[in-house]
Amino acid sequence: MSKKKISVALTGLNNTDNPGPGVPVIRGIRESAVFDARIIGLAYENLEPAIYMHDVVDKTYQVPYPSEGTDVLIQHILKIHEKDPFDVLIPNFDAELYAFMRAEETLEKAGISTFLPTLEQFEERHKSNLPD
């Protein structure tokens, strides 16, 4: 059985004392019996360890922090996608979810699939909304 070729871009490449979830997600994708994945790392800092783990990440691009504005972040993501197309974007930090959720339609029009909650689901996860 041949594996489906897919290109995945994701964040969360920090793998030190306070590890980002990107590296475990990448390892899970790499172990898939279904996908032959090319991994594009999206890094906020040039010292995120996974950038230098060439057996984990195939290509890396630096992106602006979501705090610089949703439009700035998304335009940068779209420029990367034009240069180096990818099928799926997996954000791995809570702090970036809102920016990507706001841009879901734009990403979809560009041919980028995502794994994002709805705005309602995102709001439900706040501690103030959880039952006692």
N, C-alpha and C positions, 0 to 999 in steps of 0.2 A: 504494500500500500504506500503510495507516494504522499508526502506531506504537502499541505497547502502552503505556498510561499506567501508571507505576510511581512509587512514592515510596520513596526510599532515604535512610536515615540513616547517617552515617559519621563517624568520628573522623579525626584527623591533619590538622587544618586549618592547622597552622603552616606558613608558606611563606617563611621568612627564611633565615638562614645555615645552619641545620640543619633543612632542610625536612621536614615530615611528608609522608607519601605520599598524604594525602587529596585534595589539589588535583589531582594528576595522575590519580587514580582518577576524580574528578568529571569532569574534562575528557574522559576516555575514555568515560564514561557519556553525557555530553552529545553526543559525536560519534557515538553509536550510531545505526545505521539502523533498529534494531529498537525501541528504547525512547524514549518521551517521558517523561523523568524529572523529578520534583520532588525537589530535594535538600535534606535537613535536615542541617545541620552540628551535630555534638556536640563542643563545645569544653570543654577543661579550664581554659583561661585566657581572660580577657576581652580580651587583646591579640593573640590568634591572628589573623594577617592575613586569612585567608579569611572570617572573620566579616564583614568590611567589603567583601568583593568580591561585590557584589550580582549580578553577572553569572555568578558561580560557585555561590553558595549562596543558596537561596530563603528559608530560615528557619534560625535558629541557636538552640540551647539550650546553656546551660552545664551540665556534668555533674561530679559529684565524681570525684576521682582514684580509680583502682582500689585504691590503698593505703589508702583510707578504709574498705574492706571491700566484698566482692562484693555482699552484700545491699543496702548503701546505694546502690551504683552501679546495680544492677538495678532496685531500687524506683524510682529516679529515671528510669531509661529507660522503665519501664512507665507512669509518670505522664505522661511526654512522649507516649508512644504513645496513651494515653487521650485526651489533649488534641488531638494532631495525629498521627493514625495514619500509619504507614509500613509498607511491605511487607517491606523488606529492611534488615538492619543489617550494615554492613561495618566491623569494627574494623580499624584500620590500624597499631597499635603492638603489638610483642611483649609489652610490659608489661601489656596489658589482655586478652590472649588467654585466659589461664587463668580470669579472672573470667567472661568470656562463655562459655567452654566449660562451666564449672560450671553456668551458668544456661541452657544451650541448650534443655533441656526446658521450662523456664518461659517462655522467649521464644517457643518454638514454640506452646505452649498459648495465648499471647496473639496468635498470628497473625503473628509476626515470623520471617521466614526469615533464615538466616545463612550465611556462608561460613567455616566453622570446621574446623580439623583435629580428628581424634579425640585423646583424651588420649595414646594410644600414639604417634601421629604427632608430637604436640607434644614428647614426651619424646625421640624419636629425633633431633630437630634440635639437641640439646645437643652442644657440641663434644666432650665426653667420649665421646659415642656415635658420632662420625663415624670412618670408617676413616682410617688414617694415609696 
